[in-house]
Each structure stands twice: as C-alpha cells, then as structure tokens.
Amino acid sequence: MSAEFQALLSGRPVLLAPMEDVSDEVFRRLCRELGAGLCYTEFVNVESLLHGDRKSLRKVRLSPEDTPTAIQVYGANPDTLCEAARVAAEARPAFIDINCGCWVPKIAGRGAGAAWLREPAKMVEMAARVVKSVSLPVTVKTRIGWGPESEMPIVDLARRLEDVGISALTVHCRTAQMRHDGTADWRWAARAQAAVKMPVVVNGDVRTGEDAVRALAETGCAAVMVGRGAVAHPWIFREARALLDGKPALPPPTPHERLDLLARHLQLNVAFRGEGNGVQCTRRHYAGYLAGVPGGAELRAELNRMPGLQPCLDRVASARESLTPRAA
Ligand SMILES: Cc1cc2nc3c(=O)[nH]c(=O)nc-3n(C[C@H](O)[C@H](O)[C@H](O)COP(=O)(O)O)c2cc1C
C-alpha cells in the first residue's frame, strides 16, 4: 500500500459516502470545508462511461480542488469494469472504488452492486482483475452479506479481497435485503477489521459526531463513512472531527449559519448546473439546512415552489433578517 494511500485513511478520517444525486462536486466541496477527510463521487455505470454518456463523464471529471476524492464505479462485467476503471483513473482520483453494495433491483438484478455478494468468489476474481488494470489503489464498498445468511460472508470476503490486493474495504453494516431499513450492525465491521491489515471503513447509521466516535471505538475501524447523516446535517464532519481530536463538543450551527450555507449551496449548484437544475437539485438539502431554523418548515415549502435563484436568495435573506437576535 502506498504511503500516499495510507495517509488518506490515517488519523481516523470521517468520509462522505458515495450517494447518487447527492455527493456531487458541490456537496463534496461543502462537506470537505466542514471537515470531511475524503469524498466519493456518486456511482458511475461502467457501460455508460465507456459509451461516453455525458452525465457519466461529468461524474468522473474532478477539478483540481476536488481532492481527495475517490471515483466509484459499478457494473456486472469484469471486462468493462476494468476498462472503465482505466478511464476513471485518467481523472487522477485518490483511488477507484468498486460498488458491490447497491441493492436497487435495476442494478443488483442485473448482476452489479450487491449482486456480487451472491457470488463471493466471482467478486474476488473481479476485484483482482480491476486491481491489476490500474496503477491507482482500488477499494471495495459492500454490505455484510446478501441476507439472510446465518454467518455473514463479509469477514471471509475481507480476507480474500485483501489477498488479491484491494487497498481498503468499506462495510455498510446491513445486508442487501435490508436495503436502508433496520439497524446497521457495526459488529461485522469490527470482525472484518480484526481479520485484515488493510483499513476497513465502517458505514451505516452514523448520524451524529458522537455516533462517529462510537463507531470507530466499537469497531477499531480505520475510518468512518457518513451518508444520510451528512445530508441531514453536513456539520456532522466538523462535530465528529472535534470530538475525535479530543476537543470539546462544538455547539450546533446557528440559524444564521444554516441559512448562509443553504444560500451558498444554491449559488454553487446554479453556477455548476445552470439555474433550473441547480435550484431543483438543492431542494433535497433544504430539510437538513432548515431543521434548526425557526419557521423552517414554512420556509422550505415556500422555497420548494420557487424556480429561480434570486427569489430563493431574497427569501433566505429576509428569513435571516427576521431572526431575533436570540434565535440567530
Ligand atoms: C440517496 C442515496 C444514494 C446512494 N448512492 C450510493 C452510491 O452511489 N454508491 C454507494 O456505494 N452507495 C450509495 N448509497 C449508500 C450510502 O453510500 C451508504 O452506504 C448508506 O446510505 C448507509 O450509510 P448511512 O446510514 O450513513 O446513510 C446511497 C444512499 C442514499 C441514501
């Protein structure tokens, strides 16, 4: 494992999870500013990438400031996975991550994502080939098993994946059949980390800074990954970082801070995607930003009806002005 890769996952970093339609360049930038130690792109379909699909090409384009970021790919065919990994590597990401955890029928039903968990030997063979096809480190993100195995395959898989040269493993501590329901069982990440030397990243149900500390302490994993918790509360990264660095717990963001970040997210999304799409894409983040703002639910409903940037910014500015000094 290169020293550069080792450095990425040292110091118990808090990682932004790959999330389709969420962890785009703008959200990665905001989360990184708030303390995310490493980010992942949304997953990229290998066939679409190889066919030059515009959206897929955009996903693998990384600006120089967008670092460290890993590119995640998914597919069912080892040949195209290898080829797409080579294309993705040209963007010089921190590493290439292979998605072996997506349960969604249109993906797992076609042999990609979590479907690899149904054939662990094939998953290992495929990972071995991807490792050999690029000079960058290759990692795997998967779940504890397909479900409902009595003994989850993840521990044995971790050993075998390490043997074929993957550099790290992220364990979303649910089975594929659990989708996003039920409680993530971090004990499987602990068992996987105990079985291998490479870093294991624990993922699932980390919603607060305290959860991040607990997940790392309970599992002994090298790093912790946050998905939905970052959408609900992107400040989780700095809050977790403070606790992990032995500092006092940070106060929650003020309503002013929440409104300012919402406005910035809107402006950046519009700059990156154009007005209509940029405003629309920001909507999925309003609930998180406005959770601690007095009158946030009404404000969210209003913003959701506004298609243009300037009216949204004006409305956010007026909400900011109307905060009483105490609420601000
Ligand atoms: C909207 C959404 C999109 C997701 N997209 C991806 C993806 O592209 N690649 C991936 O590996 N996992 C994806 N996931 C799963 C997350 O990366 C993560 O493993 C899962 O949400 C569990 O972590 P959490 O409890 O912190 O959210 C997605 C999850 C959500 C909610």
PDBQT file of the ligand as one rigid body, heavy atoms in Angstrom, charges set to zero:
ROOT
HETATM    1  C1  LIG A 401     -29.689   8.821  -1.827  1.00  0.00    +0.000 C 
HETATM    2  C2  LIG A 401     -28.648   7.744  -1.651  1.00  0.00    +0.000 A 
HETATM    3  C3  LIG A 401     -27.832   7.435  -2.717  1.00  0.00    +0.000 A 
HETATM    4  C4  LIG A 401     -26.843   6.450  -2.573  1.00  0.00    +0.000 A 
HETATM    5  N1  LIG A 401     -25.996   6.202  -3.607  1.00  0.00    +0.000 NA
HETATM    6  C5  LIG A 401     -24.952   5.358  -3.422  1.00  0.00    +0.000 A 
HETATM    7  C6  LIG A 401     -23.948   5.196  -4.422  1.00  0.00    +0.000 A 
HETATM    8  O1  LIG A 401     -23.969   5.839  -5.480  1.00  0.00    +0.000 OA
HETATM    9  N2  LIG A 401     -22.932   4.327  -4.153  1.00  0.00    +0.000 N 
HETATM   10  C7  LIG A 401     -22.855   3.623  -2.973  1.00  0.00    +0.000 A 
HETATM   11  O2  LIG A 401     -21.915   2.862  -2.749  1.00  0.00    +0.000 OA
HETATM   12  N3  LIG A 401     -23.800   3.757  -2.019  1.00  0.00    +0.000 NA
HETATM   13  C8  LIG A 401     -24.805   4.628  -2.204  1.00  0.00    +0.000 A 
HETATM   14  N4  LIG A 401     -25.693   4.822  -1.193  1.00  0.00    +0.000 N 
HETATM   15  C9  LIG A 401     -25.473   4.153   0.105  1.00  0.00    +0.000 C 
HETATM   16  C10 LIG A 401     -24.613   5.028   1.022  1.00  0.00    +0.000 C 
HETATM   17  O3  LIG A 401     -23.336   5.270   0.482  1.00  0.00    +0.000 OA
HETATM   18  C11 LIG A 401     -24.461   4.392   2.403  1.00  0.00    +0.000 C 
HETATM   19  O4  LIG A 401     -23.775   3.177   2.263  1.00  0.00    +0.000 OA
HETATM   20  C12 LIG A 401     -25.793   4.120   3.072  1.00  0.00    +0.000 C 
HETATM   21  O5  LIG A 401     -26.671   5.224   2.943  1.00  0.00    +0.000 OA
HETATM   22  C13 LIG A 401     -25.610   3.795   4.564  1.00  0.00    +0.000 C 
HETATM   23  O6  LIG A 401     -24.974   4.857   5.231  1.00  0.00    +0.000 OA
HETATM   24  P1  LIG A 401     -25.811   5.938   6.096  1.00  0.00    +0.000 P 
HETATM   25  O7  LIG A 401     -26.590   5.181   7.124  1.00  0.00    +0.000 OA
HETATM   26  O8  LIG A 401     -24.731   6.817   6.692  1.00  0.00    +0.000 OA
HETATM   27  O9  LIG A 401     -26.695   6.675   5.134  1.00  0.00    +0.000 OA
HETATM   28  C14 LIG A 401     -26.698   5.773  -1.330  1.00  0.00    +0.000 A 
HETATM   29  C15 LIG A 401     -27.552   6.078  -0.285  1.00  0.00    +0.000 A 
HETATM   30  C16 LIG A 401     -28.513   7.067  -0.417  1.00  0.00    +0.000 A 
HETATM   31  C17 LIG A 401     -29.398   7.402   0.752  1.00  0.00    +0.000 C 
ENDROOT
TORSDOF 0
